[in-house]
Amino acid sequence: MNTNRSSWRFGSKYVSTINKLFQGLTPVQITPNQDEKSFWHDLLSLDPDRDFLVSMLTALRKEDCLHTYKSAFNTLFTVCVAHARDCEDNIVRVHAVDTLAVVVRCVLAKNLAGWEVMEIFAGGVNESDQVFMTYVAMIADVMGDEATPANLRHQVLQLAVIFACGINQLSPGAYLLRRDLFPSIAGLVKSPDTERFSFEAMLLLSILANFHKSDSARLNPYLQSIRDSKDTDLMTKMCWAANYAADAAIKAYQEISDDSIPTLGKSLGSLVTSLWPDRALAKEPVDPPRELFKHQPIEATVAILPIFEFLFFNQLFPQVLVESISHTEEKTQNGRLPPLPFTILTLSSYLMTHASSSSSPRAIAYANLSMSILLVMAENTLVMKSLCQPSREGIRICRQRLPVLPIPSSSRPPICALLDCCVLWLRHNLHKRLEVHTYTTCMWVCNRVIWYLQRERIRLEYEWAELWSAILGLLGFLSSKLDNLTTTGGVERLVQETVRLLDFILCKVEIFLPTPRHIHEFIYELVRSSPILRKQQLLLEALGQPLALSDRRVSFRSDSTTKALSRLFSVVGFYENLIATAGVQTAKEAIRVVAKDIEKDGLHGLTDVQAIDDPPIRSEDVVGFIRYACVDGLSLMP
């Protein structure tokens, strides 16, 4: 054998027997006076030495697993599956599942191809159907059997998660689609004995629903089950589990840096701290070091993936999500968590704030998933109606990076927190490696929110200046840093979407802004940023490529952007001339000039505005997130 056996431990009967099996000895050779059935029953009656087993299997080389030890793996796998499924002794079943979990995790960690997994576990590709379908049947039967002890059902659930995450998109994962586990998963979530395992059960469902999602979505039974489910009890339990996991993710950020809103006591403490030598000479407040957040978000944040799947695919789920908000006051009085939509908004604010802090693709992937959730929420009328209602419960927003957002009023509607998340993303993620797709999604979120506000004639009290500044800051960054950016493309579309968003705001500003003062400040912000706006014309010309005659959608976007820029230039130029003629010296004086003209003649340049069509549904599936979900899901398993 090619493996270094010096690290293999000898002593206990369990260790000794496992060693002999992997040395190639058969049960008859190990215990000549005992039949094979009794041999395996006795072995699996022993407490598994997990540390030994993990150490031994981890040390094996991939090549040795495929050749020298293939027979041992195949035998151990099939025997453990059989005992986990059919043995009457629950202790033996528990030990069999425990052994399977270690073997599956250690083998799948060796970067195998799909056929290699079949060779090791089934003994060959030809035998894989029988072996793996028996394995999947065991998982379905045990998880779905309410007469089975809860701890064993939980173990099998964790084994299924380990296998699904470890196999990821390899071909043996297709066996999990050939036997529909959805009824068993739903039963685990709803059963009083196992509902505490709902998080792991819904994680398994999400991993299964994402198997080769872009290629075989119509053939995936789990996606179909998510689409068709009308089980509100299942969805409510899922929300409950996701809420606790998301709250844990929020607390992990807050434990690194306390960003609660200052009180008198905290203010005095901050004053004393500021007098310390290392702080006293600082000209401005200092951000906490970014490396402190390099391991965030925690793995439990993967709980928001099932929320996205149901929100995106299931038409009934938004109603379940909204109904959780109606119990806000009762939950607050009982000292429980806020409703899930509020927790998602809080968590999103942390994900958006720190996405680019450590240049971690994983952190950015979670921020992108979160932004996709916000877009689906913004595109759902039922959710938007609920978020625009006044709330007695404030939603905490991340304040861990400068500049922080203004302290919000406790009574503002939750939609303000959604806009805060967009501002935080726009403000804190302008880097050389620009996440263009997430920025574009952010523009769609803002557009959809403002479209809903103007449609419903809601004049929203919000710190709008923060949003205007963030949007124009993005355009300024793009026009000045384009040559140095590293992207996967899409910058032209991002500029187009941002310009059209500003034009839409301009056309509807008198409908959704709460006071004339807010309108005057918006116009002044456009005038102040006129050099940035004019650069967008040059930027689009530089980015533009000759259009194929058949690409009408691209041509339409280009035409609408040209019209949007023309209107913005017209309005900005008009008020720019007014301010210049007045010879003002300060921003307040400039705003006063703008206000006087608007109050006299109305907002300039909007007389010929045509009706604007409803925005299209732009939310998309997050297919690429699955690799991070698998890694984090696996790390959560024992």
LONU-260935 format. One record per residue (C-alpha): residue number from 1; x, y negated, z. Coordinates in steps of 0.1 Angstrom, whole numbers, plus 5000, padded with zeros to 4 digits. Example, Ala and Ser with C-alpha at 12.3 -4.5 7.8 and 13.67 -1.06 7.14 Angstrom:
2
1,5123,5045,5078
2,5137,5011,5071
//
This chain:
638
1,5000,5000,5000
2,5011,4965,4992
3,4997,4948,5023
4,5018,4940,5053
5,5004,4964,5080
6,5025,4949,5107
7,4997,4924,5113
8,4971,4951,5117
9,4961,4958,5153
10,4958,4993,5167
11,4941,5002,5199
12,4903,5003,5200
13,4884,5031,5184
14,4868,5005,5161
15,4901,4991,5149
16,4916,5025,5145
17,4887,5038,5124
18,4886,5008,5102
19,4924,5010,5096
20,4921,5046,5086
21,4892,5039,5062
22,4913,5013,5045
23,4943,5037,5043
24,4921,5058,5021
25,4910,5085,5045
26,4875,5098,5042
27,4851,5103,5072
28,4857,5140,5071
29,4895,5135,5073
30,4891,5110,5102
31,4867,5132,5122
32,4868,5168,5109
33,4843,5180,5135
34,4816,5155,5126
35,4793,5151,5096
36,4794,5119,5076
37,4761,5106,5088
38,4771,5109,5124
39,4804,5093,5117
40,4789,5061,5103
41,4763,5060,5130
42,4789,5062,5157
43,4812,5036,5140
44,4783,5012,5137
45,4773,5018,5173
46,4806,5002,5183
47,4808,4964,5188
48,4826,4951,5157
49,4859,4934,5163
50,4852,4904,5142
51,4886,4887,5148
52,4904,4919,5137
53,4882,4924,5107
54,4885,4888,5095
55,4923,4888,5099
56,4927,4921,5081
57,4904,4913,5052
58,4918,4878,5048
59,4953,4892,5045
60,4944,4915,5016
61,4953,4904,4981
62,4927,4901,4954
63,4945,4927,4933
64,4945,4952,4961
65,4908,4947,4967
66,4902,4955,4931
67,4923,4986,4931
68,4938,5001,4963
69,4909,4992,4986
70,4880,4992,4961
71,4866,5025,4973
72,4868,5015,5010
73,4849,4982,5002
74,4823,5000,4981
75,4817,5026,5008
76,4816,5002,5037
77,4792,4978,5018
78,4767,5005,5007
79,4767,5023,5041
80,4761,4990,5060
81,4733,4980,5037
82,4716,5014,5042
83,4719,5013,5080
84,4707,4976,5081
85,4676,4986,5062
86,4666,5020,5075
87,4683,5028,5108
88,4659,5031,5137
89,4685,5019,5162
90,4685,4981,5162
91,4719,4979,5177
92,4733,4998,5148
93,4714,4975,5124
94,4728,4944,5141
95,4764,4957,5139
96,4759,4967,5102
97,4747,4932,5093
98,4775,4916,5113
99,4800,4938,5094
100,4784,4929,5061
101,4786,4892,5069
102,4824,4894,5075
103,4831,4915,5045
104,4810,4894,5021
105,4825,4861,5034
106,4861,4873,5032
107,4859,4890,4998
108,4840,4861,4981
109,4867,4837,4994
110,4892,4853,4971
111,4882,4834,4939
112,4868,4864,4921
113,4850,4866,4888
114,4815,4880,4887
115,4825,4914,4873
116,4852,4916,4900
117,4826,4911,4927
118,4806,4940,4912
119,4837,4962,4911
120,4846,4957,4947
121,4811,4959,4962
122,4793,4983,4938
123,4823,5003,4925
124,4818,4991,4890
125,4795,4971,4867
126,4775,5001,4857
127,4766,5008,4894
128,4759,4972,4903
129,4722,4971,4895
130,4714,4999,4920
131,4738,4987,4947
132,4729,4950,4946
133,4691,4955,4942
134,4692,4977,4973
135,4712,4950,4991
136,4686,4923,4981
137,4657,4946,4990
138,4672,4950,5025
139,4675,4912,5029
140,4639,4907,5017
141,4625,4935,5039
142,4642,4926,5071
143,4636,4888,5068
144,4600,4894,5060
145,4592,4920,5087
146,4577,4902,5117
147,4580,4935,5137
148,4618,4932,5134
149,4636,4915,5163
150,4641,4878,5157
151,4679,4879,5162
152,4682,4906,5135
153,4661,4886,5111
154,4682,4856,5118
155,4714,4876,5112
156,4701,4888,5078
157,4691,4852,5069
158,4727,4841,5077
159,4740,4870,5056
160,4719,4859,5027
161,4732,4823,5030
162,4768,4835,5032
163,4763,4856,5000
164,4743,4829,4981
165,4769,4802,4990
166,4799,4824,4985
167,4787,4837,4951
168,4776,4802,4940
169,4770,4804,4903
170,4787,4837,4896
171,4766,4863,4877
172,4758,4886,4908
173,4738,4857,4922
174,4712,4866,4896
175,4702,4896,4917
176,4688,4872,4942
177,4664,4860,4915
178,4652,4895,4906
179,4635,4900,4940
180,4615,4869,4951
181,4626,4861,4986
182,4603,4830,4989
183,4576,4849,5009
184,4602,4861,5034
185,4618,4827,5037
186,4584,4810,5042
187,4576,4836,5068
188,4607,4829,5088
189,4600,4792,5088
190,4564,4795,5099
191,4567,4824,5124
192,4568,4811,5161
193,4596,4836,5168
194,4619,4824,5140
195,4608,4788,5133
196,4640,4776,5150
197,4659,4790,5121
198,4640,4768,5096
199,4670,4747,5086
200,4690,4778,5075
201,4660,4793,5058
202,4653,4761,5037
203,4690,4758,5029
204,4689,4793,5015
205,4658,4784,4994
206,4677,4753,4980
207,4708,4773,4971
208,4687,4799,4954
209,4666,4773,4935
210,4699,4758,4922
211,4713,4790,4907
212,4721,4781,4871
213,4695,4754,4874
214,4702,4736,4841
215,4703,4768,4821
216,4674,4789,4835
217,4651,4766,4854
218,4620,4782,4839
219,4632,4816,4849
220,4640,4808,4885
221,4612,4820,4908
222,4623,4797,4936
223,4620,4766,4916
224,4585,4778,4905
225,4576,4785,4941
226,4587,4750,4952
227,4567,4734,4923
228,4535,4754,4930
229,4536,4756,4968
230,4505,4742,4986
231,4517,4754,5020
232,4517,4722,5041
233,4526,4741,5072
234,4558,4753,5055
235,4566,4717,5044
236,4559,4703,5078
237,4582,4727,5095
238,4609,4719,5068
239,4605,4682,5076
240,4609,4689,5113
241,4641,4709,5108
242,4656,4684,5083
243,4648,4656,5107
244,4669,4671,5135
245,4698,4679,5112
246,4697,4644,5096
247,4697,4628,5131
248,4727,4649,5141
249,4745,4635,5110
250,4736,4599,5120
251,4749,4605,5155
252,4782,4618,5141
253,4788,4584,5124
254,4777,4565,5155
255,4800,4585,5178
256,4830,4572,5157
257,4820,4536,5159
258,4792,4521,5180
259,4773,4498,5156
260,4741,4492,5176
261,4727,4457,5175
262,4744,4435,5200
263,4728,4428,5234
264,4739,4402,5260
265,4759,4429,5278
266,4776,4441,5246
267,4783,4405,5236
268,4801,4398,5268
269,4821,4430,5264
270,4830,4421,5229
271,4842,4387,5241
272,4865,4403,5266
273,4878,4428,5240
274,4885,4400,5216
275,4909,4385,5241
276,4932,4416,5240
277,4965,4408,5223
278,4959,4429,5192
279,4925,4412,5186
280,4932,4376,5198
281,4953,4367,5168
282,4929,4382,5142
283,4913,4355,5121
284,4883,4376,5112
285,4865,4407,5127
286,4882,4439,5116
287,4865,4469,5100
288,4871,4503,5118
289,4898,4522,5100
290,4884,4540,5070
291,4903,4572,5078
292,4881,4576,5109
293,4852,4585,5086
294,4872,4608,5062
295,4854,4640,5076
296,4819,4624,5073
297,4792,4633,5066
298,4790,4664,5087
299,4779,4697,5071
300,4744,4696,5086
301,4737,4667,5062
302,4730,4693,5035
303,4696,4695,5051
304,4685,4666,5028
305,4689,4688,4998
306,4656,4708,5004
307,4639,4674,5010
308,4650,4662,4976
309,4639,4695,4959
310,4604,4693,4973
311,4601,4656,4968
312,4612,4659,4932
313,4593,4690,4922
314,4563,4693,4944
315,4533,4670,4940
316,4519,4677,4974
317,4551,4671,4994
318,4550,4633,4993
319,4517,4634,5012
320,4532,4656,5039
321,4562,4632,5041
322,4539,4602,5044
323,4517,4618,5071
324,4547,4621,5093
325,4549,4583,5095
326,4513,4581,5109
327,4525,4598,5141
328,4553,4573,5146
329,4538,4556,5177
330,4530,4589,5194
331,4565,4603,5188
332,4582,4572,5200
333,4562,4572,5233
334,4573,4608,5238
335,4609,4600,5232
336,4611,4621,5201
337,4628,4614,5168
338,4615,4589,5143
339,4595,4604,5114
340,4617,4620,5086
341,4613,4591,5061
342,4628,4567,5086
343,4656,4591,5095
344,4664,4595,5058
345,4666,4557,5054
346,4689,4554,5084
347,4711,4583,5072
348,4712,4569,5037
349,4725,4536,5051
350,4755,4554,5066
351,4761,4575,5035
352,4760,4544,5012
353,4782,4524,5035
354,4810,4550,5038
355,4807,4568,5004
356,4840,4554,4990
357,4858,4550,5023
358,4881,4580,5019
359,4878,4585,4981
360,4861,4618,4989
361,4841,4634,4960
362,4820,4651,4987
363,4810,4619,5004
364,4802,4603,4971
365,4781,4634,4961
366,4761,4630,4993
367,4756,4593,4986
368,4744,4601,4951
369,4720,4627,4965
370,4707,4602,4989
371,4703,4575,4962
372,4684,4601,4941
373,4660,4606,4971
374,4654,4569,4974
375,4646,4567,4937
376,4621,4595,4939
377,4605,4578,4969
378,4604,4545,4950
379,4587,4561,4920
380,4560,4577,4942
381,4530,4553,4947
382,4518,4572,4979
383,4553,4569,4995
384,4556,4532,4984
385,4522,4523,4998
386,4532,4538,5032
387,4567,4522,5032
388,4552,4487,5025
389,4529,4489,5056
390,4540,4471,5088
391,4557,4493,5113
392,4561,4490,5150
393,4592,4510,5149
394,4624,4495,5136
395,4647,4515,5113
396,4683,4514,5123
397,4707,4505,5095
398,4745,4510,5094
399,4765,4481,5107
400,4800,4497,5106
401,4816,4477,5078
402,4819,4440,5072
403,4800,4420,5062
404,4771,4434,5081
405,4735,4428,5071
406,4715,4403,5091
407,4698,4417,5122
408,4663,4428,5111
409,4631,4420,5128
410,4616,4450,5145
411,4582,4447,5128
412,4594,4445,5092
413,4580,4472,5068
414,4602,4502,5061
415,4606,4492,5024
416,4631,4466,5037
417,4654,4494,5050
418,4653,4510,5016
419,4665,4478,5000
420,4691,4475,5027
421,4705,4509,5016
422,4708,4495,4980
423,4726,4464,4992
424,4750,4485,5013
425,4758,4507,4983
426,4763,4477,4960
427,4785,4459,4985
428,4808,4486,4998
429,4816,4508,4968
430,4832,4485,4942
431,4864,4504,4936
432,4886,4512,4907
433,4871,4546,4904
434,4836,4533,4899
435,4806,4556,4905
436,4787,4543,4875
437,4758,4568,4876
438,4750,4560,4912
439,4752,4523,4906
440,4728,4527,4876
441,4704,4547,4899
442,4706,4519,4924
443,4695,4494,4898
444,4665,4517,4890
445,4656,4519,4927
446,4656,4481,4930
447,4637,4477,4897
448,4610,4502,4909
449,4606,4485,4943
450,4602,4451,4928
451,4579,4464,4901
452,4556,4479,4929
453,4557,4447,4949
454,4546,4425,4920
455,4520,4450,4909
456,4504,4451,4943
457,4510,4413,4949
458,4530,4419,4980
459,4550,4390,4992
460,4577,4407,5011
461,4596,4390,5039
462,4631,4401,5034
463,4667,4387,5033
464,4665,4385,4995
465,4697,4365,4993
466,4717,4396,5003
467,4703,4415,4974
468,4708,4387,4948
469,4744,4383,4960
470,4751,4421,4958
471,4736,4424,4923
472,4755,4394,4909
473,4786,4407,4928
474,4784,4439,4908
475,4783,4420,4875
476,4812,4399,4886
477,4832,4430,4894
478,4825,4446,4861
479,4834,4415,4841
480,4867,4410,4859
481,4879,4446,4865
482,4866,4465,4834
483,4901,4471,4820
484,4913,4487,4853
485,4882,4509,4860
486,4883,4547,4859
487,4848,4560,4850
488,4831,4588,4832
489,4813,4563,4809
490,4780,4545,4811
491,4793,4510,4820
492,4774,4495,4791
493,4742,4509,4802
494,4749,4498,4838
495,4754,4462,4826
496,4722,4464,4805
497,4701,4478,4834
498,4715,4451,4858
499,4708,4423,4833
500,4673,4435,4827
501,4667,4438,4864
502,4677,4401,4869
503,4654,4391,4840
504,4625,4411,4855
505,4631,4395,4889
506,4631,4360,4872
507,4598,4368,4854
508,4580,4380,4885
509,4598,4360,4912
510,4567,4338,4919
511,4546,4370,4927
512,4566,4389,4952
513,4589,4363,4970
514,4572,4351,5002
515,4578,4313,5000
516,4588,4287,4974
517,4621,4283,4993
518,4630,4319,4983
519,4623,4311,4947
520,4645,4280,4948
521,4673,4299,4964
522,4671,4327,4937
523,4673,4301,4909
524,4703,4284,4926
525,4720,4317,4930
526,4717,4323,4893
527,4730,4288,4885
528,4759,4293,4909
529,4767,4326,4891
530,4763,4313,4856
531,4800,4320,4846
532,4794,4357,4856
533,4762,4358,4836
534,4778,4344,4805
535,4806,4369,4807
536,4781,4397,4804
537,4775,4388,4767
538,4812,4392,4760
539,4813,4423,4781
540,4785,4439,4762
541,4800,4430,4729
542,4833,4446,4739
543,4816,4477,4751
544,4791,4480,4722
545,4796,4507,4696
546,4780,4509,4661
547,4746,4524,4667
548,4734,4555,4648
549,4701,4547,4630
550,4684,4576,4648
551,4693,4563,4683
552,4663,4542,4688
553,4664,4543,4726
554,4699,4528,4726
555,4688,4502,4701
556,4658,4493,4721
557,4679,4489,4753
558,4703,4466,4733
559,4674,4444,4720
560,4657,4441,4754
561,4691,4432,4770
562,4697,4405,4744
563,4663,4390,4751
564,4669,4392,4788
565,4702,4374,4786
566,4687,4348,4763
567,4660,4340,4789
568,4685,4340,4818
569,4708,4316,4798
570,4679,4293,4790
571,4668,4290,4826
572,4703,4288,4841
573,4713,4262,4815
574,4683,4240,4822
575,4688,4239,4860
576,4725,4236,4856
577,4721,4204,4836
578,4696,4191,4862
579,4721,4197,4890
580,4750,4182,4871
581,4730,4151,4862
582,4720,4146,4898
583,4757,4146,4908
584,4751,4166,4940
585,4779,4176,4963
586,4765,4204,4984
587,4745,4236,4979
588,4716,4221,5000
589,4714,4191,4977
590,4715,4214,4946
591,4687,4235,4959
592,4667,4204,4967
593,4671,4193,4930
594,4659,4227,4918
595,4630,4227,4943
596,4618,4192,4932
597,4617,4202,4896
598,4599,4235,4902
599,4573,4219,4924
600,4567,4193,4897
601,4566,4213,4865
602,4568,4250,4876
603,4595,4275,4868
604,4612,4266,4835
605,4614,4290,4806
606,4586,4315,4816
607,4558,4303,4794
608,4564,4328,4766
609,4570,4358,4788
610,4552,4388,4773
611,4536,4416,4794
612,4562,4439,4808
613,4555,4476,4805
614,4555,4498,4835
615,4590,4512,4841
616,4596,4548,4831
617,4601,4576,4856
618,4639,4578,4857
619,4645,4602,4886
620,4666,4632,4876
621,4676,4665,4892
622,4709,4666,4911
623,4724,4698,4895
624,4760,4689,4902
625,4755,4688,4940
626,4752,4725,4944
627,4790,4731,4948
628,4791,4709,4978
629,4759,4724,4992
630,4775,4759,4989
631,4807,4749,5006
632,4789,4731,5035
633,4763,4758,5038
634,4790,4784,5041
635,4809,4764,5067
636,4777,4763,5089
637,4775,4801,5091
638,4792,4821,5118
//
